[in-house]
């Protein structure tokens, strides 16, 4: 390592396509077409045509086997120099933010000057695999050396019971529970009420609608496939209207409904990060600085005491300690609304002196936050949640908020499947 | 769209039937793959001659030899690939007999996909009206000859040569005697020395002729524009590919294929010239070749044509080109130099419709004819800056646009030319590439058709 100091990392530009509810506007799109369009939009906005960037990093959670080199393929169609390297990463819903951290770290270390972090997901073009036994039989057929072995493999391959496809499931492999069931459990542990969840969901819609109305997203969201804004947004929804929906995961005493959870969504996002010198040489204003990050994971088995989506609760205090900051030292909080319940559980945990003492090993509770600073431009309930694309949406939104404010600090918290959480701080 | 007739006429199993039915029997035309080579005419047998008193032949012979031709000493019984005749000495009616004596015995034996090039003096530079008439008459001869040999895939073209510009014949001869002028047939163009050669020019390269140059191609997403971008890149140019947002997929595909830079813009947007100028200055500094290929049709007979269709066609095909050129040719006080450098090349895509007119295309044909007038008027002022400007007028080219035509007009469009078939986008790209090359410095203010000598407007 020949760099003596760690450099500041600038968020210079960002672009996303409007997010679309599953099987609606982007039903015929693929991860590749959506991300390629998004990268092209960013390339055009930031005049990157033909430029060799340090790297492009991103991923998709729901991915076809043929898209094994997804990001590189998209880069080759993006208008960037084909000499721009790229690689795929996945960390469930944390993919987009983790990709941002990877690019930022290389810039900070002086290994690269500029890079793009991106993410894309679709649940309208999900990979449908062949039955595990058929796949095994086909592999055996491919590897068979003798006619007998070949015939045996072929017979197994043709077995009618093996012809059923294997559908992707929104299920934690270790618990067999869906994410919503996990969130429902955690909500019950923390005593989160249905009313609070619906209120948060309504605020998400109202805030996002207001942001669109004020033109906030004009330079962050490009038109795509006949959409100019997220079609998940319901500007006229209210907590009262949301209260009429039936719980989904626990019919009798559950609190999570289709209205206070993020919907299955298709979309893509990308963020351009660069060193200060690069931004200056290009004459591009810095939106915000990407200053800290922390990723955590929890043991979410039933016997353990942590909720599946509660890892950010651990990541944030560790990050705050490193940054020498308190939970209240922020002008904006971007807490990903996988479910309204998750946001409220997270805040409740930080307010609990017992939890903070016993589980986070803190002397005191982290305390409360000013709720008027939370998700001020809406979050995943209103905008939708194309898994890997959410990180880029959040980073871009917060960077723009800080740019508009002129100075300040924002906190990002994103929970992810597998009991993981990715968090970061943006400053200006 | 596949030209089935071309296929059947050349398939031994169906050729007889096509002949029996009396259908046209187009031949597969010769084309060259890849970029320019040092000796494009290698192995070609040439018969060269001239009328007494001509000034071009002494220059032509070494130029052809350098391009790789073999000279036929004895024309009898041989089958030449190329016939070149220096007619600059023809000044009277009786001089025409030299033309007859040269061509009469060999024309029947001209090889399939052969080439005929006649070199004439500039009519207006002749000493007398009679001599001017004699020079001009050669155009009728060449065009008629082209119609006679077209069935064999062969073509004939006329080069009007200014006295003293013989050294500028080299690249034109390579083009018009070679396989790349496939669909340029029955044309005449003028070669003059009105554009000064770039100072202290190094020995001119014959391969990779656009290495180190920057080319801007509008409408590059597909068809002729994409073929042109590809062809210019093959010669070493860095290509800026421009097209509208609606064709972004095709545009980026072209750019990726040619290693060029995509630029998405609507050229009729008043903000585009300024944005493009900023982009060009940031990415490439200056530009050497501009190909105004973007164009649209909105066909309706005049009485039924909606006003916005009239306006759109005028804006894209005419107004936008003027705005882009104004930007490229402006000499800002700050930098003192224009984006289009000395030695630059401007190519405008005109159309056969602009020459012949077309029912339902009053708007389109007006713009395409306007470009003919534009290059003629711009030639002299730009010559002083070392820039050439020409128009290329395609006839029936096999593109998505022509594939969408109804069967009968499409078949007529294909067959009603000397070569009996449609051209390929690459054929147009070849002509553009030739005109964009440094060796085409003697050609400016011309409108050249690439139409297989279409009967329309001829």
Contacts between the chains, C-beta under 8 A, distances in Angstrom:
chain1	res1	chain2	res2	distance
A	36	B	252	7.9
A	37	B	248	7.7
A	40	B	248	6.5
A	40	B	252	6.3
A	40	B	262	7.8
A	40	B	264	8.0
A	44	B	264	5.8
A	47	B	279	6.6
A	47	B	282	6.3
A	47	B	283	7.8
A	49	B	255	7.9
A	49	B	261	4.3
A	49	B	262	5.8
A	49	B	263	6.7
A	49	B	279	7.7
A	49	B	283	6.6
A	50	B	260	7.8
A	50	B	261	4.3
A	50	B	283	6.3
A	76	B	256	6.4
A	77	B	252	5.8
A	77	B	253	7.6
A	77	B	256	6.2
A	78	B	252	7.4
A	79	B	252	5.7
A	79	B	255	6.3
A	79	B	256	7.9
A	79	B	261	7.2
A	79	B	262	4.6
A	82	B	256	7.3
A	82	B	259	7.6
